[in-house]
Amino acid sequence: MADNIRGLTVEIGADASSFNKEMSSMRKAAQASQTELNASN
């Protein structure tokens, strides 16, 4: 079941593995960006 709330798609279910993978990917990208920002200072 998915509801669209103000442009955000929310899937409600017991399987959160894809969400966890995406969050892990986002964290890695944010860490890489932070590392680049720190190196430029």
N, C-alpha and C positions, 0 to 999 in steps of 0.2 A: 504494500500500500504506500503510495507516495502522494503527498500534498504539496502544492506549490504556494508558498507563503512569501509575498513581497520579493519575488525573484529567487528565492532559495528553495531548492528541492530537498525535502526531508523524507528519507526512507525509514519506515519503522519496521523493524524485524529483529530476529535473533542473531542474524549474521552481520557482524560489524567488521569482518576481515578486510573488505575493500575500503571502508572508512579508515581503518587503522593503517593500511598501506598508504593511502593518500596523505594522511596526517604525517606519517613518517617521511614521505617524500617532501612534503612542505617544510618540515623541520630541517631536513638536510639542506634544502635550497636556502632557507633563512640563515642557517649557520654559515653556508658558503658566502652568502652576501655579506654577513657581518664580518667574516674573516677578510674579505676584500676591502670593506670599508676601513677596518682597523689597519690593514697594511698600507692604505693610502694616506693615513694620518701621520 
